[in-house]
């Protein structure tokens, strides 16, 4: 149902030059959509040119962080148009966004904020996803976010909400394994129950990343290597969803690119081992 | 389809909680829209993360101001954050009004607002470095393609007035990306450039050689007084420089390797 791209890396400016000059063995790249959107001042054009060069060498995914799918505000049509321009220009293999809200009353909060998991919100978000898919003319993937609060009015578990969401809106799932782990610790649930509930045939991509411990909380910082518990959970995810396209995200304390390649290799090994066991 | 009323209600509360955590009585039933038992702690994580993220964004865009203002920068950034709503989904635009804010907030130190304006202009131009498409030509090759409009020995013998087409500009910008390694490239020819946008194309004019070194000194945390002393400047001259540069555009300063910095002069 979804193209399997292999093991990819989140495209960050720290690694731009190396990617352009050395073309390291990475199967695909995932770019943050907002980093390549032109501004009123005309920024971004050279970045777009660079992305075009990378696009010639690597399959590309566009990953959005600011569409605010779950906001009570109307969808930002300017932002949506900017996204469509990018999608039309780069024809990425994957377009994804988060199940969250990032703005309200026209003000941006620049964070992936969780939603109340209720029937009315489910209907509302499904319709907005459908609007976005219609506008872009393609299916998108929706990613689960990390969170530090739970709404009192929520009536769904996160996994049931996601399952219903993809069923009703015909979108795919981007399963962030680290986010599941972070939430399982922060909110006290079994991450395997989460994985078990997701419809495997709708999983189009997975994310891996690192986090930090802050007191009793895990904070989704993306500035650490993937931890052992998340690697284990990733193996469980691969058992259930197969060798889905997997992307490694790093957003701080950037190590040499070689270290990220080692992490990608570990993901590749896990995929191979799980596939081997499943074949037996 | 309009948003469910309960969604709007909780999002308004959440927004207030993030933007104005001090106004919340978080220990009371105000947080009863969040599930116990860790609602208060969880809410604090979001509020703190917002303040940190936006302050970091300002610090990243205005490194010289941050170095010079130190703790005061943190306080000023917080004030700016409280006064300024971020209206674009593109976070990188948040600092656009910060120079004007600084100028207003620090009337007794007007050069700081000018410095911020300079840094913002610098960022606008060098934003291109974030994803440079250049072909990584050696600087000599880039300069050989430039149209040398004039030599200006009144600045110093290594100064140029250059007009570069956008492609060439990008290549030069790319070279500038390696500015920190300049000292390891003694054979490279180095120039001082003042850049601003004019009629849709980039115009480069030679300007004070010391500018780049002054900027680097400030960025590395050197005090203003020390940086001025090193470069033979008075604070009044510095103020005038920043006034000029801030209005015109951006300095990408290179000093000819053969000319010691201490000999560079603007006059």
Interface residues (C-beta under 8 A of the other chain):
Chain A: X13 X16 X17 X21 X34 X35 X36 X37 X39 X41 X43 X44 X45 X46 X47 X48 X49 X50 X51 X52 X53 X66 X67 X68 X70 X71 X72 X73 X76 X79 X101 X102 X103 X104 X105 X106 X107 X108 X109 X110 X111 X113 X115 X116 X118 X120 X121 X123 X124 X127 X128 X147 X148 X149 X150 X151 X152 X153 X154 X186 X214 X215 X216 X217 X219
Chain B: X1 X3 X4 X6 X7 X8 X10 X11 X12 X14 X15 X18 X19 X32 X33 X34 X35 X38 X39 X41 X42 X43 X45 X46 X49 X50 X53 X54 X85 X86 X87 X88 X89 X90 X91 X92 X93 X94 X124 X127 X128 X129 X130 X131 X132 X133 X136 X170 X177
